[in-house]
């Protein structure tokens, strides 16, 4: 089957959490499509052992234009700094709030500090990214697109995912509220919901896409037995997805082909949600 060709020439795209995994694939696809890409992450070097070149370097080696901005998305002031970096290229046209963190713990074993950390990155980071990007677009009276990384966990509860599922549910609702409030300004807000994606974080133990790091939080308490769906995930397509397969969904939602699409949660999960 053929691949759709997109043209984002003269547009500036910010991708948070773009060092590795889905974010890296998304950033590279936008770079290949002619966009100037702002790679925003807490580290520049990729986590994948097989990869050595930073994302921005790869984009530039391929003839594109990109720059890295060290960013902790849980800090609204650092998100504003990323937007300011985009203004050097004319301002943000597409904002991809992709950075996130995963913590595995049941409701009973979850501690408040871990809960706050997950929500600080997964929810406050998306909120700050949506707000800062929208303010920049409005100040320039320029339409734009905001795309958040949600998850199958946005609507499907999973054992041991008390923090993660709740945070991704919040991302879904933030997306819908932002879409509602910004629609009259011609700013579209959507989200991609990846399923079980084969990344460095899922090695040997498939889980929904995880960003930032892969540390698990456990304590001395007995962990409740997981249900069959988590132990043996049912994917109608019979395999995990790849970060590269996710990227096209982001480009579609950012493109003019999706000009009448807003407030939408686009599942890219191999059919997981229909089982």
Buried (B, 14 or more C-beta within 10 A) or exposed (E): EEEEEBEBEEBBBBBBBBBBBBBBBBBBBBBBBBBBBBBBBBBBEBBBEEBEEBBBBBBBEEEBBBBBBEBBBBBBEBBBBBBBBBEEBEBBBBBBBBBBBBBBBBEEBBEEEBBEBBBBBBBBBBBBBBBBBBEBBBEBEBBBBBBBBBBBBBBBEBBBBBBBBBBBBBBBEBBBBBBEEBEEBBBBBBBBBBBBBBBBBBEEEBBBBBBBEBEEBEEEEEBEEBEEBBEEBEBEEEEBBEBEBBBBBBBBBBBEEBEEBBBBBBBBBBEBBEE
